[in-house]
Amino acid sequence: DGLGEFGLGIRQCSQLTRLELNFSSNQITGDGLGEFGHWIGQCSQLTRLELNFSSNQITGDGLGEFGHWIGQCSQLTRLELNFSGNQITGDGLGEFGLGIRQCSQLTRLELNLSSNQITGDGLGEFGHGIGQCSQLSRLELNLSQNSRINNAIGIMEMLRSCSLQECRIDLSGTGITRRDAAAIVGAYPSVDLILVDQIMDPVVQAPGLKGRAALEASGETRLAAESHESNVATIVSRASGNRAFDEVARIVEEDATRILGIAEIEWDFEPLRENDVAKADALAAALRGLRKMPHLRSCTIAMAGRSESYGPIKDEHLEVFGAGIAHCGELTSLSLDFRRNRIDGHHLGTFAEGIGHCHKLTMLSLVFRRNRIMGRYLGMFGEGIGRCGRLTSLSLNFFHNRITAEHLGSLIEGICRCRQLTSLSLDFSHNRIVGESLPCLERIGQLSELASLHLRFGINRIEGDDPGKIGSWLDKFARLNTLDLSFGRNQITSSFVEKLGIGIAHCALLANLAISAESNRITGKYMPKFALEVGKCAMLASCSLDFSRNEITAKYLGEFGEKIGTFSQLSSLQMNLGGNEISGMHVAAFAEGIRFCPTLTTLSLKFCQNKTTGSYLGAFGYGIGRCGQLTSLDLDFSSNEIVGEQLEAFGKGIRMCQQLTSLALSFHGNKIEGRYFAALGIGIRRCSKLISLELNFADNQIKGRHVRRFGRAIGHFDQLSRLALYFSDNELCDEGADALAEFLRQHEGLLQCTIELAGTAITSTGRTAITDANPSVHLITEAVGDPSADESSVESSANNSGNSSSMISSARAAVSTDVGSRDEQDVSSDRKS
């Protein structure tokens, strides 16, 4: 009933062009859906409609009526509907298709009807209707996990009628026969047809499937597929956890000497325990079975140990795997994750030798982070990698091993034989690299085709002012688009910054730059010169600089900001200067300089753990406010000496950013008095387009009445969907909880809401008031420990500031350093590549 009334309200938005709604997991029936469609059909300007009605009680009749009314949206070009997990039958599907055919401008249709009661009945009418959408170019249809589909005529008719450019159809779990599958591909040879565990009629000899039919199967059905490999273009073996072990066991036990159909592998084994020796041996035997897959093109395997201990994978397992992979002559993409295991490295050479036999390999990603690898084995490893002459992308992660500087040269020498490389990522952070120079890095300049370069040597003992003489060979890369360098937590001195900038200036096509040099001995003397040189990169759009925890004095900051203000194409700037000796006056001078960036839309500045008193906070806000194109702003002044008398002026400066959609402010661990905090709301309320708001004022001197004044001053944001408020270790009591509840009631459209009130003397009455105002709020009222403190607390150099007992407040106040956080992101990327 409520759905119909909701639709009645929506139809009054006469200029509405896009509508996206999620009604999943409710109790909506077909009657409610039909009435809702009746009103939506009157939104004549609608061009894009995305609706999620999964896991409700919708029947086929309701879907048919809904399709009839949606067909009235004559301007609709994109339609995405999710009706999975309902009670829809084939009859309703047919009526739906006949209704949709009236959308003459429709170009893209995504329809999820999985887990319903659809048989072959109604597919003919459905296909006939969809086939009359003459402008349709992209179709995604999910009919998986329905009853046995006893004919595919409707689908074939639809494919023959439409002039599709892209088409994906999922018929897994439907019982579709091989003959029908082949007929579907015959109707549209480029279809991406997914059939999982459903070779119901393996005896039928159908014409060869010309499209890409991916079968993810196991057991008898998988054997049936493999015995008819001429009818199957591609078998994808995809599994995780225990299912991955079941899959590899099947491959080992298979009598056939070849499993011809398997072309792609994606196995993610659950984190292995130290004593899982049997699993490790079984895994090694399975990897030897790769020799049965001569047509394997893509292989992604994760074999990580648990975070609290090392896994069971050892060097002998590595040797076996190399022997298996050597037989995969068609392999083009290989991604392996061996993190947190017991690999010493003495079989790295034979492992890489096996990889070297894959002469068609173009993408290679290997993760050995947190093992016991010693540098003396890197030479043979590099020699094997160097045989992959067609490599265009290479990523090697040796974070936290036992590698020393003298052994890097032989590895890089091997890598540099891969002259077609366009992307190179090397991570040797947290090893035993000591010295003033890394001459081996100069050889990387031989890879003149590089467009992306990532080098990470953080948490070592590298000294001097020019490690690797990086600035002297960057001019070799005429095509370099992305440069990411991390030398955090070493002993590098100031002039490194100047020499690096001079080299970067030669990279004419550079668009993305990230430099992390936190926790070194940089004074800031050469930072203006660095910015002046980098400014010569006319294409630079994104710049991330981390010089936190150095010896930077304030006097260079204004000139540094002034030079950054000359970056003509810069759209994103992220800079961390936390943990230095910077005062408020020079912070304001920096803001005054960067305001001249005409295209700046994203700005993140961290000045936490400095000596800022706040006396120039108003001038700083005014400078930032003059960056008129900003849409995202993140400012961190946590753990300083700010009292807050300039917060109102600061807010009035920020309010000039009229385009802001995301705002994050952290003043955790200062001395801010509540009356000044309340005044801040006067300025923020003018940022009327905010979608995301995050405020961290934990560990200050704020009381409940000040929160109420702030909430009333800030008013209502019509578009706000994400809210995060951190007030731990203040004196809010229940009065503050009531004020927060009042604010939540004014923002009922929040999709994500986090409020932290640990150490605020709030009682159960206050907690109830907040949860009643927003039942989905993530409310934290007790101090909690950090559950991730196993590995990440060591690998990221997040030094929590202040004395807040709260995990989240501390995380917001941390001086962000690149060595750990960005490393984690890269490894995640490695596993997904």
Secondary structure, DSSP 8 states (H G I E B T S, - for coil): -HHHHHHHHHTT-TT--EEEEE--SS--BHHHHHHHHHHHTT-TT--EEEEE--SSB-BHHHHHHHHHHHTT-TT--EEEEE-TTSB-BHHHHHHHHHHHTT-TT--EEEEE--SSB--STTHHHHHHHHTT-TT--EEEEE-TT-S-----HHHHHHHHHS--SEEEEE-TTS---HHHHHHHHHHSTT-EEEE-S----TT-------SEEEE---HHHHHHHHHTGGG-SEEEEEEETHHHHHHHHHHHH--SS--TTEEEEEEE---B-TT-HHHHHHHHHHHHGGGG-TT--EEEEE--B-TTS--S--HHHHHHHHHHHTT-TT--EEEEE--SS---STTHHHHHHHHHT-TT--EEEEE--SS--BGGGHHHHHHHHHT-TT--EEEEE--SSB-BGGGHHHHHHHHTT-TT-SEEEEE--SSB-EES--GGGGGGGG-TT-SEEEEE--SSEEEES-GGGHHHHGGG-TT--EEEEE--SSEEBTHHHHHHHHHHTT-TT--EEEEE--SSB--STTHHHHHHHHTT-TT--EEEEE--SS--BGGGHHHHHHHHTT-TT--EEEEE-TTSB--HHHHHHHHHHHTT-TT--EEEEE--SS---STTHHHHHHHHHT-TT-SEEEEE--SS----TTHHHHHHHHTT-TT-SEEEEE-TTS--BHHHHHHHHHHHTT-TT-SEEEEE--SSB-BHHHHHHHHHHH---TT--EEEEE-TTSB-HHHHHHHHHHHHHT-TT-SEEEEE-TTS---HHHHHHHHHH-TT-EEE-S----TTTTTHHHHS--B--S----HHHHHHHSB--HHHHHHHHHHHHHHH-
